[in-house]
């Protein structure tokens, strides 16, 4: 006798699919397939609930925000490094051209380091 609603529905599906007196092996296989389907549906439902609660709590957004911030800081650091290298290159070129004033320095010509 079925104890839960799921068991009751599965019994009805088996009876409807295979008639009133199906062989026991076919009945068992169909019942197990349906129980597996129910377990899969429960797992998917729990996963969706967890994702919804994470989304509502903002944890997914904060992770994405952190990634975006890190990427932006890396880009800024790369841009600063590139500008610094260009400035140093300009200063070296100015020093090599008869100690002219460096275009990036406001304090006058650079002294060799």
ZIKA-V784730 format. One record per residue. N is the residue number from 1. OMEGA is omega in radians with two decimals (NA if undefined). Layout:
{{N | OMEGA} {N | OMEGA}}
This chain:
{{1 | -3.11} {2 | -3.13} {3 | -3.09} {4 | 3.13} {5 | 3.14} {6 | 3.14} {7 | 3.13} {8 | -3.14} {9 | 3.12} {10 | 3.10} {11 | 3.12} {12 | 3.12} {13 | 3.13} {14 | 3.14} {15 | -3.13} {16 | -3.08} {17 | -3.02} {18 | 3.09} {19 | -3.06} {20 | -3.08} {21 | 3.10} {22 | 3.10} {23 | -2.97} {24 | -3.13} {25 | 3.13} {26 | 3.12} {27 | -3.13} {28 | -3.13} {29 | 3.13} {30 | 3.13} {31 | -3.14} {32 | 3.08} {33 | 3.12} {34 | 3.07} {35 | 3.08} {36 | 3.11} {37 | 3.11} {38 | 3.13} {39 | 3.11} {40 | 3.13} {41 | 3.10} {42 | 3.14} {43 | 3.11} {44 | 3.14} {45 | 3.11} {46 | 3.11} {47 | 3.11} {48 | 3.12} {49 | 3.12} {50 | 3.14} {51 | 3.12} {52 | -3.14} {53 | 3.06} {54 | 3.14} {55 | 3.14} {56 | -3.14} {57 | 3.10} {58 | -3.11} {59 | 3.12} {60 | 3.14} {61 | -3.12} {62 | 3.08} {63 | 3.12} {64 | 3.12} {65 | 3.11} {66 | 3.11} {67 | -3.13} {68 | 3.12} {69 | 3.10} {70 | 3.13} {71 | 3.14} {72 | 3.11} {73 | 3.07} {74 | -3.13} {75 | 3.12} {76 | 3.13} {77 | 3.12} {78 | 3.13} {79 | 3.12} {80 | 3.13} {81 | -3.14} {82 | 3.14} {83 | 3.14} {84 | 3.11} {85 | 3.10} {86 | 3.13} {87 | 3.11} {88 | 3.11} {89 | 3.11} {90 | 3.12} {91 | 3.11} {92 | 3.12} {93 | 3.13} {94 | 3.11} {95 | -3.13} {96 | 3.14} {97 | 3.03} {98 | 3.00} {99 | 3.10} {100 | 3.12} {101 | 3.14} {102 | -3.10} {103 | -3.11} {104 | -3.08} {105 | -3.14} {106 | -3.07} {107 | 3.13} {108 | -3.06} {109 | 3.11} {110 | 3.04} {111 | 3.11} {112 | -3.10} {113 | NA}}
